[in-house]
Amino acid sequence: MYERFYRLRERPFALTPDPDYLYPSRVHKEALSYLRYGIESHAGFIVITGAIGSGKTTLLQTMVRGLDSHTTVARVMNTLLDPRELLESAMIDLGLDPSGQSKPAMLKALGEFLVNERAAGRLVLLVIDEAQNLSLPALEEIRMLSNLETEKSKLLQIILIGQPDLRDKLDRPELEQLRQRITVSYHLEPLDAEETAHYVNHRLARASISTPLEFPRDVTDAIHARSGGVPRLINVIADATLVFGYGEERSVIDAGLIGDVIADLDATGVLGPRSNPNRRESVVPAEPAAAARLQTPAAAVAPAAAMRTAEDDKLARELAEREKELKRREQEMVSREKELAEQRRVLADQYRLLRTQSQPQQPAPPAAAHAQAAPAWPPANVAAQARPRVQSPSFAVYQSKRRPSLWRRVKNTLLGTPEPVLEDSL
């Protein structure tokens, strides 16, 4: 269309990834270095992330082009697959036929293939593009594939290419084992204003068949301001600029033309909203419930959202009431504990008082000691004077009046003794 007018061999800003037009910016050179290091060192997992249109696929194709014949590459580009479909896709790209086989049989066939490749001195590389769309079970399946190894090294090396939210997905607790096996990781940052200018003129020079066309710095600055340094948006704006320039037969691109181009692209919605390089929301969520919400019509989303809001408010009120009830019960328990403590204290005091009262009294001191302590009353001399002394009868008096024995009384009776015999004595 405009190639002949601007003396270009082909369109320099086509949206298809072309390694020939890769501009070696700082971030792209670092990303390639990380990729080469991970492959040469036989690292576990390699993760490369970047914003939409940051040149990840172009970088990947450049890396694959630079591999030698001792590397076998399997590429999975469509990641809207379940774990079994992902395994089948990888086997098909490696030249294996998984049709009609159970999953254990497919894993056995893949393991045998990897062992044969290693015996032949070849490295097998599995590259998964758009990895942010993989479900959690599919990512776990990939981790299980990395267990195919020998005593010395891995039989399969895996590269994950995705958008920034791939990192958020890998940070989930369910993927802790996969995250620990990532040994090389790099994130592609957007181009700055200086790199944007070099990027645009680099592509023009690569496509030119004569003196290359150049965009002045004020034009590239305007492109950078609207694109945010994202290569894909830079290509869209620069290609539209060449189309507009061709339509108006302008051999020189100036700031006025780029202003009209950007205004027209914004008016027609080609550029869409301003790009957010650090976007974290995936096109396909990891959870099925989130995917179902994305598929729900907008008309149904609003009432559902209102219902969820009402339910949330109701739950919040119920929780507040429960918290108040819990606080009231806690205060009652504290008050009850204080009352019980006071009752225990009173009972302990009463118990000590009762024990004190029930102890036995000390015995009284002896009479002699009491007599020594206190004088006798009345005094001895006074008692002697007041009471006359009475003598007790002697023992002889009682002895004379003692009655005779039975035999003596019988003898006196028989012999005629003068002692009378009493009737009651016989």
C-alpha positions as CSV (number, residue, x, y, z in Angstrom):
1,M,0.0,0.0,0.0
2,Y,2.4,2.7,1.2
3,E,5.6,0.6,0.7
4,R,6.5,2.0,-2.7
5,F,5.7,5.6,-1.7
6,Y,8.1,5.4,1.2
7,R,10.6,3.0,-0.6
8,L,10.1,0.1,1.8
9,R,10.5,-3.5,1.1
10,E,7.6,-4.5,3.4
11,R,5.5,-3.1,6.1
12,P,7.8,-2.4,9.0
13,F,5.1,-2.2,11.7
14,A,3.1,-5.4,11.0
15,L,1.5,-6.9,14.1
16,T,2.8,-10.4,13.4
17,P,5.8,-11.4,15.5
18,D,8.9,-11.3,13.3
19,P,12.3,-12.0,14.8
20,D,14.0,-10.0,12.0
21,Y,12.5,-6.8,13.4
22,L,13.3,-7.4,17.1
23,Y,14.9,-4.3,18.4
24,P,17.6,-5.2,20.9
25,S,16.5,-2.9,23.7
26,R,17.9,-3.2,27.2
27,V,15.1,-5.3,28.5
28,H,14.9,-7.6,25.4
29,K,18.7,-8.2,25.5
30,E,18.5,-9.1,29.2
31,A,15.5,-11.4,28.6
32,L,17.4,-13.2,25.8
33,S,20.4,-13.6,28.1
34,Y,18.2,-15.1,30.9
35,L,16.7,-17.5,28.4
36,R,20.0,-18.6,27.1
37,Y,21.4,-19.0,30.5
38,G,18.5,-21.1,31.7
39,I,18.7,-23.4,28.7
40,E,22.4,-23.9,28.8
41,S,22.4,-24.5,32.6
42,H,19.6,-27.0,32.3
43,A,17.5,-25.0,34.9
44,G,14.2,-26.3,36.2
45,F,11.5,-23.8,35.1
46,I,12.1,-20.5,33.2
47,V,9.4,-17.8,33.5
48,I,9.3,-14.8,31.2
49,T,6.5,-12.3,31.8
50,G,5.5,-9.0,30.2
51,A,2.6,-6.7,29.5
52,I,0.3,-7.3,26.5
53,G,2.1,-6.5,23.3
54,S,5.5,-6.2,25.0
55,G,7.2,-8.5,22.5
56,K,7.2,-11.8,24.4
57,T,6.3,-13.9,21.4
58,T,8.8,-12.2,19.2
59,L,11.4,-12.7,21.8
60,L,10.5,-16.4,22.0
61,Q,10.7,-16.9,18.3
62,T,14.1,-15.2,18.3
63,M,15.3,-17.6,21.0
64,V,14.0,-20.7,19.2
65,R,15.7,-19.5,16.0
66,G,19.0,-19.3,17.8
67,L,18.9,-23.0,19.1
68,D,21.0,-25.6,17.5
69,S,20.0,-29.0,16.1
70,H,20.7,-30.7,19.4
71,T,17.5,-29.2,20.9
72,T,14.1,-30.5,20.3
73,V,11.4,-27.9,20.9
74,A,7.7,-28.5,21.6
75,R,5.5,-25.3,21.6
76,V,2.1,-25.0,23.1
77,M,0.4,-21.8,21.9
78,N,-3.2,-22.4,22.9
79,T,-3.4,-22.8,26.7
80,L,-7.2,-23.0,27.1
81,L,-6.7,-26.7,27.9
82,D,-7.3,-29.1,30.7
83,P,-4.4,-31.2,32.0
84,R,-5.0,-34.1,29.7
85,E,-5.4,-31.9,26.6
86,L,-2.2,-30.1,27.6
87,L,-0.3,-33.3,27.7
88,E,-1.7,-34.4,24.4
89,S,-0.8,-31.1,22.8
90,A,2.8,-31.4,23.9
91,M,3.1,-35.0,22.6
92,I,1.6,-34.0,19.3
93,D,4.1,-31.2,18.9
94,L,6.9,-33.7,19.7
95,G,5.7,-36.0,17.0
96,L,4.0,-38.6,19.2
97,D,0.5,-40.0,18.7
98,P,-1.5,-39.9,22.0
99,S,-4.8,-40.9,20.4
100,G,-6.6,-43.9,22.0
101,Q,-4.2,-44.0,24.9
102,S,-4.9,-43.7,28.6
103,K,-3.0,-41.1,30.6
104,P,-0.6,-43.6,32.1
105,A,0.2,-44.9,28.7
106,M,0.8,-41.4,27.4
107,L,3.1,-40.6,30.2
108,K,5.0,-43.9,29.6
109,A,5.4,-43.1,25.9
110,L,6.5,-39.5,26.7
111,G,9.1,-40.8,29.2
112,E,10.5,-43.3,26.7
113,F,10.8,-40.5,24.1
114,L,12.7,-38.2,26.5
115,V,15.1,-41.0,27.5
116,N,15.8,-41.8,23.8
117,E,16.4,-38.1,23.1
118,R,18.8,-37.8,26.0
119,A,20.6,-40.9,24.9
120,A,21.0,-39.3,21.4
121,G,22.5,-36.2,23.1
122,R,19.5,-33.9,22.4
123,L,17.7,-31.6,24.9
124,V,13.9,-31.5,24.9
125,L,12.4,-28.0,25.5
126,L,8.7,-27.5,26.2
127,V,7.7,-23.8,25.6
128,I,4.2,-22.7,26.7
129,D,3.1,-19.3,25.5
130,E,0.2,-17.4,27.1
131,A,0.7,-19.4,30.3
132,Q,-1.4,-17.0,32.4
133,N,-4.5,-18.8,30.9
134,L,-3.5,-22.2,32.3
135,S,-5.8,-23.5,35.1
136,L,-4.3,-24.5,38.4
137,P,-4.7,-28.3,37.6
138,A,-2.9,-27.7,34.3
139,L,0.0,-25.9,36.0
140,E,0.2,-28.8,38.5
141,E,0.3,-31.2,35.5
142,I,3.2,-29.3,34.2
143,R,5.0,-29.6,37.5
144,M,4.5,-33.3,37.4
145,L,6.0,-33.4,33.9
146,S,9.2,-31.8,35.4
147,N,9.6,-34.9,37.6
148,L,10.8,-36.8,34.5
149,E,14.5,-36.8,35.2
150,T,17.6,-38.9,35.5
151,E,20.0,-39.0,38.4
152,K,22.0,-36.1,36.9
153,S,19.5,-33.7,35.2
154,K,16.0,-33.1,34.0
155,L,14.8,-34.9,30.9
156,L,12.4,-32.1,30.0
157,Q,13.0,-28.3,30.4
158,I,10.0,-26.0,30.6
159,I,9.6,-22.3,29.7
160,L,6.5,-20.4,30.7
161,I,5.7,-17.2,28.8
162,G,2.9,-15.1,30.0
163,Q,1.4,-11.8,31.1
164,P,2.1,-10.1,34.5
165,D,-0.7,-11.9,36.2
166,L,1.1,-15.2,35.6
167,R,3.3,-14.2,38.5
168,D,0.3,-13.6,40.7
169,K,-1.0,-17.1,39.8
170,L,2.3,-18.7,40.6
171,D,2.3,-17.0,44.0
172,R,-0.8,-18.9,45.1
173,P,-0.3,-21.4,48.0
174,E,-1.5,-24.3,45.8
175,L,1.5,-23.8,43.5
176,E,4.2,-23.6,46.2
177,Q,6.0,-26.7,44.8
178,L,6.0,-25.3,41.2
179,R,7.2,-21.9,42.4
180,Q,10.1,-23.5,44.2
181,R,11.3,-25.1,41.0
182,I,11.5,-21.8,39.1
183,T,15.2,-21.0,38.8
184,V,15.2,-18.3,36.1
185,S,12.6,-15.5,36.0
186,Y,12.5,-12.1,34.1
187,H,9.8,-9.5,33.5
188,L,9.8,-7.3,30.3
189,E,9.3,-3.7,31.1
190,P,7.9,-1.2,28.6
191,L,10.2,0.9,26.5
192,D,11.2,4.4,27.6
193,A,11.0,7.5,25.3
194,E,14.6,7.0,24.1
195,E,14.1,3.4,23.3
196,T,10.8,4.1,21.6
197,A,12.6,6.4,19.2
198,H,15.3,3.8,18.4
199,Y,12.6,1.1,18.1
200,V,10.6,3.0,15.5
201,N,13.6,4.0,13.4
202,H,15.2,0.6,13.7
203,R,12.2,-1.0,12.1
204,L,12.0,1.6,9.3
205,A,15.7,1.0,8.6
206,R,15.2,-2.8,8.4
207,A,12.4,-2.5,5.9
208,S,13.9,0.3,3.8
209,I,15.4,-0.4,0.3
210,S,17.1,3.0,0.0
211,T,17.7,5.9,2.4
212,P,15.5,5.0,5.3
213,L,12.7,7.1,6.4
214,E,13.0,8.5,10.0
215,F,10.5,9.8,12.5
216,P,11.7,12.9,14.3
217,R,12.0,12.9,18.1
218,D,8.9,14.9,18.7
219,V,6.9,12.4,16.7
220,T,8.3,9.4,18.6
221,D,7.7,11.2,21.9
222,A,4.1,11.6,21.0
223,I,3.9,7.9,20.0
224,H,5.5,7.0,23.3
225,A,3.2,9.2,25.4
226,R,0.1,7.5,23.9
227,S,1.4,3.9,23.7
228,G,3.1,3.8,27.1
229,G,6.1,2.2,25.5
230,V,4.3,-1.0,24.6
231,P,5.7,-2.2,21.3
232,R,2.4,-3.5,19.8
233,L,0.7,-0.1,20.4
234,I,3.8,1.6,18.9
235,N,3.3,-0.5,15.8
236,V,-0.4,0.4,15.5
237,I,0.3,4.1,15.8
238,A,3.4,4.1,13.5
239,D,1.6,2.0,10.8
240,A,-1.4,4.3,10.8
241,T,0.9,7.3,10.5
242,L,2.4,5.9,7.4
243,V,-1.1,5.2,6.0
244,F,-2.2,8.8,6.7
245,G,1.1,10.2,5.3
246,Y,0.6,8.1,2.1
247,G,-3.0,9.3,1.8
248,E,-1.9,12.9,2.1
249,E,1.3,12.3,0.1
250,R,3.5,13.5,2.9
251,S,7.1,12.4,2.5
252,V,8.0,13.9,5.9
253,I,6.3,12.9,9.1
254,D,5.8,15.8,11.5
255,A,4.1,16.4,14.8
256,G,0.9,17.8,13.2
257,L,0.4,14.5,11.3
258,I,1.0,12.3,14.4
259,G,-1.4,14.4,16.4
260,D,-4.2,13.9,13.8
261,V,-3.4,10.2,13.6
262,I,-3.6,9.6,17.4
263,A,-6.8,11.7,17.6
264,D,-8.4,9.6,14.8
265,L,-7.4,6.3,16.4
266,D,-8.8,7.4,19.8
267,A,-12.0,8.6,18.1
268,T,-12.5,5.3,16.3
269,G,-11.6,3.2,19.4
270,V,-8.7,1.4,17.7
271,L,-6.3,2.1,20.5
272,G,-8.9,1.6,23.2
273,P,-8.3,2.7,26.8
274,R,-4.7,3.6,27.8
275,S,-2.7,0.5,28.4
276,N,-1.8,-0.6,31.9
277,P,1.5,-2.5,31.7
278,N,1.1,-3.8,35.3
279,R,-2.3,-5.3,34.7
280,R,-3.0,-8.2,37.0
281,E,-6.4,-9.5,35.8
282,S,-6.1,-12.5,33.6
283,V,-8.2,-13.0,30.4
284,V,-9.2,-16.4,31.7
285,P,-9.4,-16.6,35.6
286,A,-8.0,-19.5,37.4
287,E,-11.2,-20.3,39.2
288,P,-14.3,-21.7,37.3
289,A,-16.6,-19.4,39.3
290,A,-14.7,-16.4,38.1
291,A,-14.9,-17.6,34.5
292,A,-18.7,-18.0,34.9
293,R,-19.0,-14.5,36.2
294,L,-17.2,-13.2,33.1
295,Q,-19.6,-15.1,30.9
296,T,-22.7,-13.6,32.7
297,P,-24.5,-10.9,30.7
298,A,-24.1,-7.4,32.0
299,A,-27.9,-7.1,32.5
300,A,-27.8,-10.0,34.9
301,V,-24.6,-8.9,36.6
302,A,-26.2,-5.7,38.0
303,P,-29.1,-7.3,39.9
304,A,-26.8,-10.1,41.1
305,A,-24.4,-7.5,42.4
306,A,-27.2,-5.6,44.1
307,M,-28.4,-8.9,45.7
308,R,-24.8,-9.6,46.8
309,T,-24.6,-6.1,48.3
310,A,-27.8,-6.6,50.2
311,E,-26.7,-10.0,51.5
312,D,-23.4,-8.5,52.5
313,D,-25.1,-5.7,54.4
314,K,-27.4,-8.2,56.2
315,L,-24.4,-10.4,57.1
316,A,-22.6,-7.3,58.4
317,R,-25.5,-6.4,60.6
318,E,-25.8,-10.0,61.9
319,L,-22.1,-10.0,62.7
320,A,-22.4,-6.7,64.5
321,E,-25.2,-8.0,66.6
322,R,-23.3,-11.2,67.4
323,E,-20.3,-9.1,68.5
324,K,-22.5,-7.0,70.8
325,E,-24.0,-10.2,72.3
326,L,-20.5,-11.7,72.8
327,K,-19.3,-8.5,74.5
328,R,-22.3,-8.5,76.8
329,R,-21.8,-12.1,77.7
330,E,-18.1,-11.5,78.4
331,Q,-19.0,-8.6,80.7
332,E,-21.5,-10.9,82.6
333,M,-18.8,-13.6,82.9
334,V,-16.3,-11.1,84.3
335,S,-18.9,-9.8,86.8
336,R,-19.8,-13.3,87.8
337,E,-16.2,-14.2,88.3
338,K,-15.7,-11.3,90.6
339,E,-18.8,-12.3,92.7
340,L,-17.5,-15.9,93.0
341,A,-14.1,-14.6,94.0
342,E,-15.7,-12.5,96.8
343,Q,-17.8,-15.5,98.0
344,R,-14.7,-17.7,98.1
345,R,-12.9,-15.1,100.2
346,V,-15.8,-14.9,102.7
347,L,-16.0,-18.6,103.0
348,A,-12.3,-18.9,103.6
349,D,-12.5,-16.3,106.4
350,Q,-15.4,-18.2,108.1
351,Y,-13.6,-21.4,107.8
352,R,-10.5,-20.0,109.6
353,L,-12.8,-18.5,112.4
354,L,-14.5,-21.9,112.9
355,R,-11.2,-23.7,113.2
356,T,-9.9,-21.2,115.7
357,Q,-13.0,-21.7,117.9
358,S,-12.9,-25.5,117.7
359,Q,-9.4,-25.9,119.1
360,P,-9.2,-27.4,122.7
361,Q,-8.4,-25.1,125.7
362,Q,-5.2,-25.3,127.8
363,P,-5.5,-27.6,131.0
364,A,-5.7,-25.8,134.4
365,P,-2.4,-25.7,136.4
366,P,-2.0,-28.3,139.3
367,A,-3.5,-27.6,142.8
368,A,0.0,-27.4,144.4
369,A,1.1,-24.8,142.0
370,H,-2.2,-22.9,142.6
371,A,-1.7,-23.2,146.3
372,Q,1.8,-21.7,146.0
373,A,0.5,-18.9,143.8
374,A,-2.5,-17.9,146.0
375,P,-2.6,-18.0,149.9
376,A,-5.0,-20.5,151.5
377,W,-8.3,-19.2,152.9
378,P,-9.1,-19.1,155.7
379,P,-5.6,-18.9,157.4
380,A,-4.4,-21.9,159.3
381,N,-4.2,-20.2,162.7
382,V,-7.7,-18.8,162.4
383,A,-9.1,-22.2,161.4
384,A,-7.4,-23.9,164.4
385,Q,-8.9,-21.5,166.8
386,A,-12.4,-21.6,165.5
387,R,-12.8,-25.4,165.2
388,P,-12.4,-27.7,168.3
389,R,-10.3,-30.8,167.7
390,V,-12.2,-34.1,167.8
391,Q,-10.4,-37.4,168.4
392,S,-11.4,-40.4,166.4
393,P,-12.2,-43.7,168.3
394,S,-9.3,-46.1,168.5
395,F,-9.2,-49.5,166.7
396,A,-9.6,-51.4,169.9
397,V,-13.1,-50.1,170.5
398,Y,-14.1,-51.5,167.1
399,Q,-12.2,-54.7,167.8
400,S,-14.1,-55.3,171.2
401,K,-17.4,-54.9,169.6
402,R,-16.6,-57.5,167.0
403,R,-19.0,-60.4,167.0
404,P,-17.6,-63.9,167.9
405,S,-17.3,-66.5,165.3
406,L,-19.9,-69.3,164.6
407,W,-17.9,-72.1,166.2
408,R,-17.1,-70.1,169.3
409,R,-20.8,-69.4,169.8
410,V,-21.6,-73.1,169.4
411,K,-19.0,-74.0,172.0
412,N,-20.2,-71.5,174.5
413,T,-23.7,-72.8,174.2
414,L,-22.8,-76.5,174.7
415,L,-20.4,-75.8,177.6
416,G,-22.7,-73.4,179.3
417,T,-20.8,-70.2,178.9
418,P,-22.6,-67.2,180.2
419,E,-22.7,-65.5,176.8
420,P,-26.3,-65.6,175.6
421,V,-27.1,-67.2,172.3
422,L,-28.9,-65.0,169.9
423,E,-31.7,-66.4,167.8
424,D,-30.5,-64.9,164.7
425,S,-27.0,-66.3,165.3
426,L,-28.1,-69.9,164.9
